[in-house]
Each structure stands twice: as structure tokens, then as C-alpha cells.
Amino acid sequence: MAPGTGFRRSMSWLHGWAGVLLGGVLMAIFWTGSLSLFDREIDRWMLPATRLPPPPTELSLDHLLVAHAEQLAAASPLWSVRLPDARAPTLQLSYQLPGQDRVTRHIDPHSGQLLADEGSWAGTGFIFPFHFSLHVPWLNIGYWLVGAAGMGMLVLLVSGVVAHRKLLAEFFTFRPRKRLQRGLLDLHNLTGVMVLPFHFLISLSGLAIFCLIYFPNIADGLYAEDRARLQLEALGGYTRPVSGSAAPMASLDAMLHSAERIWSDADRPGKAYLIRIWNPGDRHAYVEVRRGFADEVTMNVDRLTFDANTGALLHQHWTTPIVGVQRFLTGLHFIQFDHWTLRWLYFSGGLSGCLLIGTGLLFWTGARRARHARQGRISARLVEAIAVAGCTGLVIATLAFFIANRVLPVAAAAPGQRAALEAWAFFLAWALTLAHAVLRPAGSWREQLLTAAGMALLAVALNWLTTGAHLGHSLRTGLHAVAGMDLMLLVLTGVCLISAKRIRLAQFKQATHQDDRVPRNA
């Protein structure tokens, strides 16, 4: 045996089984992560009331926000206000009343009109959190599953590099006209090598974002008796108790201008993107102003805290070097800065991750399907069903989410229920695709691809019928986010139809080849 052969075999075994065990979760993470790059554009498609022109360069929170906040959220201990930008043109007010779920309302920054509550979580409320929590909040299990998948992805990348000796040659090798197994392996190797640095960076940075969840002992050791001090020193989380006595709030506009002047004097010029008003109406209320990061990679935690009643500066926080490293990795992962070329490259890298994982699962099952069937084992069949549900099933579930958003009437459900129904549509459709893949293993790929193509086309038609914004109208009126969504759905329709046709041809060739091997007199 050649030196190193045993080690490579061990790495190959680890690579295969790590992919099988974590492939389904990784597919969900990469798919929703890719969509999250355009979560605000998805919001414009799913929330028609927010399809507004670009916001004004200057706006007054005193005139646009305060009256609505006092009417809607007087009993809430926190008002969170996200300022509009080119991707999200509305002023967003978030609050949580006692005993109720958190609510986000949109305000037109031009007129100050409170927009209708359409009761949808849309992209930022459902797809984006799904990427890192899987919507499993109990005991942070979702975060831990994503963390385990992130560690597994690093293991897969390292073991894959070790297992493949001819890594450079495989980068230039793709034989789609060879037999299916050969083509799958070539495509798996090609996507793995071509985007290897991106996959490694995105997995490592994803782990760094939630380091305090995965490694809580670090914080416990340094701040065993005072976790609030950690928030203050690392993130600038200033707090003070409620006084119990009422007092009027000073001008929010004046606080914004003061914050921007302080940042400019400190040679960190920038605009605020988020404001939080804690304990509004109380004598000890305070206002937190966060500096934006649209022009930098690092998602900084620079923030200034003002007395809500006098406007006096209470506390200022600058991102420290250690926290800056973590926030730089966070910025690399979430790409919240304005750079459309990189955003599309990230999107391509995320989809290549889906292709890498999907082809790996298919190659594993293809190499074992016949043997497992002879032995009466269901391993290959089960993994193939997971692969189907993780690839075409995820696409169908996402399209069901979009279609439910356009079909469910806004006024038909109680507050919060419409969003829950959209989420249930996603999970129910996903479960049905898994059941379909188990029951119909031979035709599941082609049938689900055809279903996805029809659903994508239906979503485009429903957007037209329910809002009047067909593709031509969106392009003509400058609704680029809506037009982009419709275009991507049409592209998805074409990709699914072409893939279904190629699968049908491959099945026909395989059947013809088997018939040719049967003796004529048999």
C-alpha cells in the first residue's frame, strides 16, 4: 500500500459519512442563505404596500414617527426604528406589546402615512432567520444544529481536499455526456474546488457570529457575576432602570444630528441606520443611535446613547479591536454593505454550495443503490429521498411560501396568523416532497422539477393578478426589486424544465441500454 493511502481512505470515509449525515441540513442552510442575500428585495415582492420610490435624503423622525409610535406602541418598553435606504425604502417601527408577538409596521417616509399591515414575515422575517436558527428556538437547538452543520462543512472541505489527490486536474474536468455517475462526480469536484475559499470562509465566519452561544464558558469566566458588563464593554449595551414617573421626549432629529456630528469629529463619519428608544415616556428613558455600515465590511457596533428627555449624551461606544475581528467576520458573512457585484458573487457561491452538496448526495446513493436493493437495505433510498427533499423539495417549499403570500387574503386572519399560515405552507410543502420522494423514488426528481416549474410560473402570474405589477410594469416604473424577483422566478422555471427534460432523456437512454443487453430470444 502506498504511503498515505490509508489516511486518504479514512478521509474519504469521513467525507462520505459527514456529507450523508449533514447534507440535508447543509442544503437548507445554503439555500436560505443564498436567498437571504436578497431578503429585502423579497420583502418588496411579498409586501406590495412597501413598493415605494427611493426615500428622501433627509427626513424628520419627530414628524414621521413619534405620533404613530405613541398611538401603536405606547405600552411597549422598546421602540426599534430602522431608517429607510435604497433597498428598504420604508421607515420601519418594531415593538412588542405585553403578551403579544413582536410587530413591525412600515411608514411612508415621503408622506408619513402608516402603511397597511399585510401580516407577513416575508424574507427578512422568515427566510433570513431560518438560515441561522432553522426556526427552532427551544433551548437554542436551531443555533446548535446550524453550528454543528458549520463544523461539519469545514470537516467536509478539509477531508475532501485530502481525499482527492488530483485536485488541480479535477478543476478542469467535467464530462456531462459521460454516464450519470461520472458526470455527478465531476460536477461535485468542480464546484468543490472552484468555490473552495468561499465555502471555507462562509462556514468559518458563520461559526464566529454566534461564538458566545457555542462557547459560553468564555463569557462566564470573564463576567461570571455581571453579564450586563459584557454587553456594555463589548457591544455598548447601556441600561438604566425605569423611574416610574412620566416625562416628555426630546427631539429625535436633534439626537440624530448630534450623533452624526460626534462620529464625524471622531473621524468615523456615517449615517445612523437604527434607533432604539428604551422605556419611552419614562423620566429615565434613553435613546440608542447605531452607526450604519453600508460603506464598510465590518458590521460595527458603534453606538451613542442619549437621555430621551434632555438629549444629553449618556454613553458612547466604539467597536474595540477584538470585537472588531468578530464583527468583520460577521460582515463578510452577511454582506450588509452596498456592493452589488459581490452580492451576486455571494449568491452564485451559495448556489454552488447547494450544487456541491446535492451532487455529493446523489453520487453516494448512485454508487450504492443497486447493492443496497439486493441486500434489502434502505440506506441509499433514504439518503436519496433526503437529497430530493433537500434540493427540489426546498425549492417547492419556498415557492409554496411565496404563493401562500399572494393567495392568503390580508384581512382573513387574526393578527400574526397570516404569517404563521405562510410558514406552515413552507413546512407542509417540504414534508410532502419528502414523502413523495420516499413513495416514488424513480420519478421523484422529474416530477418535483416539473412541479417547481409550474409553481414558479404561478407565483409570477399571482403577483401580476393580485398587485397589477407585471414584469413590464415593474421595469417601466422602476420597481427593480419586484422585477428582479419575477425574472428570477422565470429563470427558475426554465432551469427546472431543462433539468426535467435532461432527466427524462437520461432515463430513456438507460432503459434503451438495458433493453439492448437483453437477448433477442429471451
N, C-alpha and C positions, 0 to 999 in steps of 0.2 A: 504494500500500500504506500502510495506516495506521501511524503511529509505534508502534513496539514490536511490530508483528505478526511480523516476522522473528524477534525474540527469543523471543516466545511459541511460535512454531513450533519453534524449536530446543529450547526447554524441553519441549515436548510430545514431540518425537522422543527426547530424553534420558529423559523419564519412561517412555515406552513400552518402550524397549530395556533400560533398567535393570531394569524390572519383569520383563521376559521372561527376562533372564539370571539374575536373583537370586530370582525368585519362588518356585521350588521350595525353596531353602534357607531363605528367609524364612518360608515356610509351616511348615516343620519347627521352626524356632526359636520362632515364636509359639505353635504348638500345644503343644509340650513345655513352653514357659514358662508357658502357662496351666495345664497340669496340675501343674506344679511348685509352684504356689501351694498345692496340697493334697497335696503329696508324702507328708507324714506320715499323712494320712488314708488315702491309697492304701496306705501300709505296713500299716495296721491291717487292711485288706481282704485284702492279699496274704500277710500273716504272722499267721495266726489265733492263734498262741500268744501274741502280744503284745496281744491284746484284753483288757486289764486295766482295772479301775476306776481312777479318778484316784489318783495317787501320794500318799503321806503328806507332810505339810508338812515334817517333819523325818525324816532318815534317817542312818544311820551307814555310811560307806564302810568303816570298819575291820571291821565285821561282815558287810556285804553283799558287798563287792568283793574284798578283798585275798586271801582264800583261793582264790576262783575264778581270779583273775589269776595267782597263783603256780602254780596247777595247770595252767592252759591256756597261759600266755604267759611262762613262766619264761625262755625263750631269746630273747624279743623285746626289742629295745633301747628300745621305747617302748610304754607303755600309754596309750591315749587313752580317757577316760571322759566320756561325755555324761550329765549328770544328767537325771532324768525331769521332765516337765512335763505340762500338761493335754493337749497334742496328741500327745506321745510318752511314754506312761506307764511305760516300762521304763528301767532303768539299762543303758546300752549300753557295752560294753567292746570296743574295737577294738585289734587288734595284728597284727603281721606277723612270722611266723617265717622264719628264713633259707631262701631258695629257694622260698618259697611266696607265694601271693597274700594280700592283706590280708583279715582275718576280723573280723566284728562279731558278738558274742554278746550276747543280751539276758538280763537278770537281773530277776526279780520284786522290786520294791522293798519289797513287803509281807513276803514270806516269805524272801527271799534265795535262792530256788530258781533254778538255771540253766535257762533255757527251752530247749526243743529247737531245734537249728539247722535251719531249714527251707530253707537253701541258696538263697535268692532275694535278688536285689539290690533288688527292689521299687521303690517310687517314688524314694526318696532315693538309691538306688544306681545306677539306670538312667535314669529319666526326667529327674531333675534334672541330672545331668552331661551328658546328651545335649543339653540346652538350650544349653550354652555350649561344648561340645567336640565334639559330634557323634560321640563315642566314636572319634575318630581321633587317637590320641596321638602317632603318629610325627612327630617334628620340630615338634610343636605345630600340625600342619596344621589340625586341627579348630578350634583357637582362632583361627587366621588366617582360615579360611573364615567363621566367625561374625563376626569383626571386619570383614571385607570386606562381609558382608551388612548389618551395622550401619551402616557408612558409606553403603552403597547405600540403606538405608532413609531416612537423612537426606536424601540426594540426591532420592529419590522424593518425600519430603514437600515439600521446597522447590520442586522443579520442578513438582509438582502444583499448588501454590498459585499459582505464576506462570502456568502453562498455563491455569488456569481463571479467567477474568475474572469470572464471575458466581458467585463462591464463596458469598456470603451467600444468594443466591436458590437455589442448588443444595442448601443445607442444608434448605430447606423443600420440596424437590421429590422426590417418589417416586411413580412411576406403574407399579405392579406389573402392572396389567391391560393396559398397552400391549404392543407387541411385545417379544420377549425381549431384544433388544439395548438397547432404550431402558430397560427395567427394570434390566438389569445395570449400565448406566452410572449411572442414578440411585442405585442401591444402593451402587455404588462411591464416588460423590461424597458421598453421605450419611454413610457410615461414615468416609470420609476426613476430612470436616470436623468431624463430631460428636466424634471422639476424637483430633483432631489434636494437642492439647497432650500427651496421654498417650503417643501414639506417638513424638512427638519426645523427650519426657523418657526414655522407656524405652530408646530407641535410643542416646541420648547417654550415659545412665548405664551402659548395658551396655559401651560403649567405655571408660568411665573405670575400670571394675572391673579390667580387665586391661591397664592402661596400661603397666606395666613389661614386658609381653610385646610390645606393639605399638610401644613407644618405648624399647627397652633402652639406647639411647645416653645417655639422661639419667642413668640409674644408673651406667653405665660411666664417664661423665665425672666424676661426683661421687665415686664409690667405685671407681676403676679398679683399685686394688690390694687392696681389702678389702671384698668384698661382704657378709661377715658383719657388718660395722659398719653397713651399711644395714639389715639385719634387726634389729639391736639398737636403732638410733636411731629407725627408723620404726615397727617393729612390736613392739619389746621382745623380740626373739628371743634370749634369753640362752643361752649354751652354755658348757660346760667339758668337758675331756677325761675319759675313763674312767680310773680309777686302777688297775683290775685287782685290787683287794682287796675282799672282801665286807664288808658292814655291814648291820645291820637297819634297817628303815624306821620312822620315827616315825609318830605318829598323823596320818592324813589328815584326820580330823574336826577336830583342833586347828588344822591349817593352814587349813581352810575357815573356821572361826570367826575366826581371826586376819585372814584376807583380808577378810571382811565388816566387821570392826571397823575396819580401815585405810581401806576405802572409805567407810565412814560418817564417820570422822574427817575425811576429805578432802572432805566434802560431795558425795560421789558414791555414795550408798547403793545397794546392789544385791545380788543373789544371784549366786553362781557358776553357770555353765551348763556349763563344760568344764574338765576337769583332765587334764593330761598328766604322766606320770611317766617321766622320761628315765633310761635305764640303771638300772632297778630292781635293787636288791640290791648295787649297787656303792657304795663309800665316797664317790664323787663324784656319786651320783645326786641329781637335783633335781626338784622338783615345780612345775609351772606352773599357776596358777589364773587362769582367764579370767572377767571380769565379764560378766554377761548384759546383753541389750539388749531384753528383752521389752517394756519400757515406754518405749522411745525409738526414734526413726527411725534414728539413727546406729548402725551396727554397729561399736561401739567396739573398740579393740584394747587396752583397759586390762587389764593382767595383772600378777600378782605371782609371783615365783619364790622358792621356799623350798628350803633344804637338806633333802633327803629323810630324812637320818639324824638331824638335830638339830631340824628345824622352824624353824631360824633364817631370817630374811628375807635373801635374797641380792640381789634386784634388784626394783625396782618401776618400772612403765612406765605413763604416762598418754598418751592419744591427743593428739598435737600438732595445732595448728590446720591445717597443710597436709594432713596425713594425715586429719584430721577431715573435710575437704571431700570427699576421695575416699571415705571410709567413709560419709559422709552420702548420697552418690550411690549407693553400694552398697546402703545400707539402703532407699533409695527403690526400687531395682530389685528386690531380693529380698524385701522386705516381711516380715522375720522378726519384727517387733514384733506384739503382740497387738491386732488391730483387725479384727474380722470383717467389718464393713461395707466397709472399704477393701479387704479381701481379695477380697470378691465383686465390688466395682467393678473391681479389677485383672483379675479373671477375665473379666468382661464386656468390658473393654478389650482383653485378649489375644485373645478370640474375635472381636472386631470387627476386629482386625488380620488374622486368618485370612480373614474375610469380605471385607475390603478387598483383599487380595492375590488371593484366589480369583476375585472378580468382575472384577478388572482383567485377569487372565489370560484369563478367558472372553470378555470384551469384545474383547480383542485378537485372539483366534482367531476369534471370530464375524465380525469385520469383514473377515477375510482368508481364511476357509475356502474360499469358493466360488472366489475369484480364484486362490488357490494351487492348487486342484484343477484348474482349467482350464489353468494353466501347468505342471502336473506337478511342483510344488514340495511338499515335505513339512513346511515350517516350521510352518504353522498346526496341522497334525495332530500334530506332535511336541510343540509347546507345549501343546496341549490334553491330550495324554497325560500330560505333566508336571503339568498342573493337576489332572487326575483323581487321579493318584497322590499329589499334594500335599494334596488335600482328602479325598476319601473313602478314598483309599489309606492315608493316615496314620491315619485312624480305624480302619480294618480292621486295620492293623499293631498299633496299641495294643490293640485287643480281642484279637488273637491272643496278645499278650503276657500279658494278663490270663487268658485261657482256658488257656494253657500252664501258668501258675502253679497253676491249680486242677486240671489234669489230670495233670501230671507227678507221680509218687509221690516223696515226700521221700527215701525210703531207696533209690531205684533207681539213683542216680548217685553217683559218687565226689565227695568234697568239691569244691565250686566248679563242678561240671559242670552241675548243675541250673540255676543262674543263667545259665550260658552257653547252655543249651538254650532258656531263655526269651527271651534276647536274639536267638538265631538265629530263633526263631519270629517275632519282630518284623520282622527284616530280610528274612526269606524271604517273609513275607506282603506286605511293602511292595513287594518286587521283583515278585511275582506280580501285584499290582494294576497296576503299570506295564506289564507285558507284556499284561495283559488290556485295558488302555486302548489300547495300540497295535494289538492284533489286532481289537478290537471297538469302534471309535470311536463308532458310532451308539448302541449300547446300554450303554456302559460306566458312565455316570453312574447310570442307573436300576438296573442290575444290582448295582453295588457298594453303592448305598444300601440295597437290599434285603438284601444280604449283611451289611452292617454292622448292620442292624436285627435280623436273626436272631442274629448273634454277640453283640450286647449282651444280648439276652434269654437266650441260652445262658449267658453269664457270670453273670447273676443266679441262674439255676437251679443252676449248678455251685457257686456259693457256698453255696446252701441245702443241696445234696446232700452236699457234702464237709465242711461245718462245722456244719450244723444251724441256722445263723443266717439264717433267712428274714427278710424285712423287718419283719414284725410282732414277731418275737423281738428283733431288734436295737433297735427303738424301745422295746419294753417293758423291756428290760434296760439301757437307757442307752448302748448301743453306737452313738453318734451318727455316728461316722466311717464305720462299716460300713453303717449305714442310709443315710447320705448318698451313699456310692458306689453302692449298689443303686438309689437313687432317680434319680441322675444317669444311670445306665445305662438305666433305664426311660424317662427323658426323651429320651435319645439315640435309643432305639428309636422313640418317637413322632415325633421330628423327621425321622428317616430315612424312615419310612413316608410321612409327609405330603409330604416333598420328592420321593420317588419317584412318588407319585400326581400331583403337580403337573407333573412332567416328562412323565409319560405323557399327561396332558391336553394339554400344550403340543405334544407330538409329534403327537397326534391332530388338533388344530386346524390345525397346519402341513400335515399330509397332506391334510386336507379342503380347505384353501385352495388347495393345488396342484391337487387334482382339479377344483375349481371353475374353475380357469383353463384347463383342457384343453377344447377344443371338443367338443361332444356327438358330432359326426360324425367325430371323429378316430379 
